[in-house]
Amino acid sequence: MTNEEIIAKINGFLVEEFETDAAKIIPDANLKDTLELDSLDYIDLVVVIESNFSFKVKPEDFVGIATFQDFYNYVIDRVNSKELV
């Protein structure tokens, strides 16, 4: 799966799951503020990531994620490292 395909898949489920405008999802935008995430929403986000990309997410994985680009990089890194195994 290419980086572009991963990003498209992420954007697709973010729009659907969090009912947000796709135009608001830009790499430099703040993930939490744009999606209006609360602690329960983060749980939903983890479930969606795990079901779409088949890897486990740990709560501490979100510590360094502020923007959509951070989030994309995290998922891309995890997907690529999983494919190498």
Residue frames as a rotation matrix with the C-alpha (Angstrom) as fourth column:
MET 1
0.586 0.811 0.000 0.00
0.811 -0.586 0.000 0.00
0.000 0.000 -1.000 0.00
THR 2
-0.263 -0.704 0.660 1.46
0.656 -0.632 -0.413 3.37
0.707 0.324 0.628 -1.00
ASN 3
-0.833 -0.093 -0.546 1.62
0.493 -0.573 -0.654 6.39
-0.252 -0.814 0.523 1.30
GLU 4
-0.832 0.547 -0.097 -1.00
-0.530 -0.731 0.430 8.12
0.164 0.409 0.898 -0.83
GLU 5
-0.214 0.761 -0.613 -3.35
-0.022 0.623 0.782 5.14
0.977 0.181 -0.117 -0.52
ILE 6
-0.438 -0.006 -0.899 -2.85
0.854 0.310 -0.419 5.06
0.281 -0.951 -0.131 3.24
ILE 7
-0.947 0.059 -0.317 -3.59
0.068 -0.924 -0.375 8.80
-0.315 -0.377 0.871 3.54
ALA 8
-0.607 0.769 -0.201 -6.70
-0.554 -0.228 0.801 8.47
0.569 0.598 0.564 1.33
LYS 9
-0.166 0.524 -0.836 -7.94
0.434 0.800 0.415 5.58
0.885 -0.294 -0.360 3.47
ILE 10
-0.675 -0.138 -0.725 -7.31
0.733 -0.243 -0.635 7.56
-0.088 -0.960 0.265 6.68
ASN 11
-0.938 0.316 -0.144 -9.11
-0.325 -0.945 0.044 10.63
-0.123 0.088 0.989 5.34
GLY 12
-0.444 0.802 -0.399 -12.02
-0.268 0.306 0.914 8.48
0.855 0.513 0.079 4.22
PHE 13
-0.082 0.454 -0.887 -12.64
0.752 0.613 0.244 6.96
0.654 -0.647 -0.391 7.62
LEU 14
-0.826 -0.199 -0.528 -12.05
0.514 -0.649 -0.560 10.26
-0.231 -0.734 0.638 9.43
VAL 15
-0.821 0.571 -0.023 -14.74
-0.505 -0.707 0.495 11.97
0.266 0.418 0.869 7.35
GLU 16
-0.146 0.803 -0.577 -17.13
-0.096 0.569 0.817 9.07
0.985 0.175 -0.006 7.84
GLU 17
-0.153 0.030 -0.988 -16.45
0.817 0.565 -0.110 8.24
0.555 -0.824 -0.111 11.50
PHE 18
-0.544 -0.173 -0.821 -16.12
0.729 -0.582 -0.360 11.79
-0.416 -0.795 0.443 12.83
GLU 19
0.382 0.838 0.389 -18.56
0.919 -0.302 -0.253 13.47
-0.095 0.454 -0.886 10.42
THR 20
0.070 -0.455 -0.888 -16.14
0.192 -0.867 0.459 16.20
-0.979 -0.202 0.027 9.48
ASP 21
0.911 0.204 -0.359 -15.72
-0.255 -0.406 -0.878 18.18
-0.325 0.891 -0.318 6.29
ALA 22
0.619 -0.693 0.370 -12.99
0.767 0.636 -0.091 16.66
-0.172 0.340 0.925 4.13
ALA 23
0.505 -0.408 0.761 -11.75
0.305 -0.740 -0.599 20.17
0.807 0.534 -0.250 3.30
LYS 24
0.783 -0.177 0.596 -10.76
-0.588 -0.526 0.615 20.66
0.204 -0.832 -0.516 6.96
ILE 25
0.780 -0.514 0.357 -8.42
0.227 0.764 0.605 17.67
-0.584 -0.391 0.712 6.87
ILE 26
0.784 -0.619 0.049 -5.13
-0.229 -0.361 -0.904 19.21
0.578 0.697 -0.425 5.84
PRO 27
0.265 -0.738 -0.620 -1.65
0.541 0.646 -0.538 18.05
0.798 -0.193 0.571 6.89
ASP 28
-0.702 -0.663 0.261 -0.82
0.198 -0.533 -0.823 21.03
0.684 -0.526 0.505 9.13
ALA 29
0.101 0.828 0.551 -4.21
-0.563 -0.409 0.718 21.20
0.820 -0.383 0.425 10.86
ASN 30
-0.696 -0.281 0.661 -4.49
-0.718 0.277 -0.638 20.14
-0.004 -0.919 -0.395 14.49
LEU 31
-0.733 0.365 -0.574 -6.01
0.074 0.882 0.466 16.65
0.676 0.299 -0.673 14.66
LYS 32
-0.672 0.448 -0.590 -7.73
0.730 0.262 -0.632 17.05
-0.128 -0.855 -0.503 18.03
ASP 33
-0.589 0.428 -0.685 -9.18
-0.095 -0.879 -0.467 20.50
-0.803 -0.211 0.558 17.34
THR 34
-0.730 0.279 -0.624 -10.28
-0.678 -0.177 0.714 19.80
0.088 0.944 0.318 13.77
LEU 35
-0.532 0.514 -0.673 -12.07
0.085 0.823 0.561 16.56
0.843 0.242 -0.481 14.67
GLU 36
0.004 0.485 0.874 -13.19
-0.838 -0.475 0.268 17.91
0.545 -0.734 0.405 18.08
LEU 37
-0.009 -0.112 -0.994 -11.84
0.119 0.987 -0.112 14.79
0.993 -0.119 0.004 19.77
ASP 38
0.380 0.041 0.924 -12.51
-0.904 -0.193 0.380 13.98
0.194 -0.980 -0.036 23.40
SER 39
-0.469 -0.683 0.560 -11.15
-0.794 0.603 0.070 10.98
-0.386 -0.412 -0.826 25.30
LEU 40
0.142 0.592 0.794 -13.93
-0.045 0.805 -0.592 8.67
-0.989 0.048 0.141 24.05
ASP 41
0.885 0.154 -0.440 -13.31
-0.413 -0.178 -0.893 9.78
-0.216 0.972 -0.093 20.48
TYR 42
-0.081 -0.983 -0.166 -9.68
-0.997 0.081 0.007 8.72
0.006 0.166 -0.986 20.82
ILE 43
-0.390 0.033 0.920 -10.90
-0.290 0.944 -0.157 5.23
-0.874 -0.328 -0.359 21.69
ASP 44
0.692 0.695 0.193 -13.07
0.035 0.235 -0.971 5.24
-0.721 0.679 0.138 18.56
LEU 45
0.612 -0.543 -0.575 -10.07
-0.791 -0.405 -0.458 6.44
0.016 0.735 -0.677 16.54
VAL 46
-0.436 -0.793 0.425 -7.92
-0.805 0.555 0.211 3.60
-0.403 -0.250 -0.880 17.89
VAL 47
-0.019 0.528 0.849 -10.59
0.029 0.849 -0.528 1.03
-0.999 0.015 -0.031 17.03
VAL 48
0.896 0.378 -0.232 -10.91
-0.177 -0.174 -0.969 2.40
-0.407 0.909 -0.089 13.49
ILE 49
0.191 -0.912 -0.363 -7.13
-0.982 -0.172 -0.085 2.39
0.015 0.373 -0.928 12.98
GLU 50
-0.519 -0.433 0.737 -6.79
-0.557 0.825 0.092 -1.16
-0.648 -0.362 -0.670 14.29
SER 51
0.236 0.694 0.680 -9.63
0.160 0.662 -0.732 -2.47
-0.958 0.282 0.046 12.15
ASN 52
0.930 0.157 -0.331 -8.51
-0.261 -0.350 -0.900 -0.70
-0.257 0.924 -0.285 8.97
PHE 53
0.393 -0.876 -0.279 -4.78
-0.795 -0.171 -0.581 -1.33
0.462 0.450 -0.764 9.23
SER 54
0.844 0.077 -0.531 -4.55
0.059 0.970 0.234 -4.50
0.533 -0.229 0.814 11.38
PHE 55
-0.360 -0.898 -0.252 -2.07
0.391 0.100 -0.915 -3.32
0.847 -0.428 0.315 13.99
LYS 56
0.374 0.456 -0.808 -2.41
0.909 -0.009 0.416 -2.58
0.182 -0.890 -0.418 17.70
VAL 57
0.042 -0.272 0.961 -2.27
0.056 -0.960 -0.274 1.00
0.998 0.065 -0.025 18.93
LYS 58
-0.203 -0.167 -0.965 -0.97
0.961 0.156 -0.229 1.88
0.188 -0.974 0.128 22.39
PRO 59
0.781 0.588 -0.212 -2.23
0.622 -0.764 0.172 5.01
-0.061 -0.266 -0.962 24.15
GLU 60
0.279 -0.759 -0.588 1.32
0.224 -0.544 0.809 6.36
-0.934 -0.358 0.019 24.43
ASP 61
-0.337 -0.369 0.866 1.56
0.902 0.137 0.409 6.26
-0.269 0.919 0.287 20.62
PHE 62
0.457 0.652 0.605 -0.59
0.790 -0.610 0.062 9.40
0.409 0.450 -0.794 20.53
VAL 63
0.393 -0.332 -0.857 1.74
0.669 -0.537 0.514 11.48
-0.631 -0.775 0.011 22.71
GLY 64
-0.555 -0.752 -0.357 3.64
0.274 -0.570 0.775 12.97
-0.786 0.332 0.522 19.77
ILE 65
-0.541 0.421 0.728 0.69
0.823 0.085 0.562 13.31
0.175 0.903 -0.392 17.41
ALA 66
-0.494 0.363 -0.790 -0.62
0.212 -0.831 -0.514 16.86
-0.843 -0.422 0.334 17.04
THR 67
-0.273 0.338 -0.901 -1.32
-0.815 -0.579 0.030 17.37
-0.511 0.742 0.433 13.32
PHE 68
0.822 0.566 0.054 -2.83
-0.413 0.660 -0.628 15.24
-0.391 0.494 0.777 10.60
GLN 69
0.452 -0.732 -0.509 0.67
-0.603 0.170 -0.780 14.90
0.658 0.659 -0.364 9.12
ASP 70
-0.485 -0.580 0.654 1.91
-0.875 0.316 -0.368 13.47
0.007 -0.751 -0.661 12.44
PHE 71
0.179 0.683 0.708 -0.99
-0.568 0.660 -0.492 11.04
-0.803 -0.314 0.506 12.35
TYR 72
0.881 0.095 -0.464 -0.32
-0.464 0.369 -0.805 10.07
0.095 0.925 0.369 8.74
ASN 73
-0.006 -0.986 -0.169 3.37
-0.787 0.109 -0.607 9.51
0.617 0.130 -0.776 9.51
TYR 74
-0.376 -0.071 0.924 2.52
-0.817 0.496 -0.295 7.34
-0.437 -0.866 -0.244 12.51
VAL 75
0.577 0.693 0.433 0.15
-0.378 0.696 -0.611 5.10
-0.724 0.189 0.663 10.53
ILE 76
0.774 -0.343 -0.532 2.48
-0.516 0.145 -0.844 4.93
0.366 0.928 -0.065 7.51
ASP 77
-0.274 -0.933 0.233 5.43
-0.898 0.161 -0.410 3.96
0.345 -0.321 -0.882 9.74
ARG 78
-0.237 0.256 0.937 3.37
-0.653 0.672 -0.349 1.29
-0.720 -0.694 0.008 11.48
VAL 79
0.825 0.565 0.001 1.97
-0.350 0.513 -0.784 -0.13
-0.443 0.646 0.621 8.24
ASN 80
0.534 -0.694 -0.483 5.42
-0.625 0.061 -0.778 -0.21
0.569 0.718 -0.401 6.62
SER 81
-0.463 -0.732 0.500 7.07
-0.883 0.326 -0.339 -1.84
0.084 -0.598 -0.797 9.66
LYS 82
0.149 0.609 0.779 4.27
-0.540 0.710 -0.452 -4.43
-0.828 -0.353 0.435 9.78
GLU 83
0.909 0.218 -0.355 4.79
-0.412 0.354 -0.839 -5.28
-0.057 0.909 0.412 6.10
LEU 84
0.086 -0.969 -0.230 8.48
-0.829 0.058 -0.556 -5.91
0.553 0.238 -0.799 6.76
VAL 85
-0.257 -0.151 0.954 7.74
-0.851 0.503 -0.150 -8.51
-0.457 -0.851 -0.258 9.42
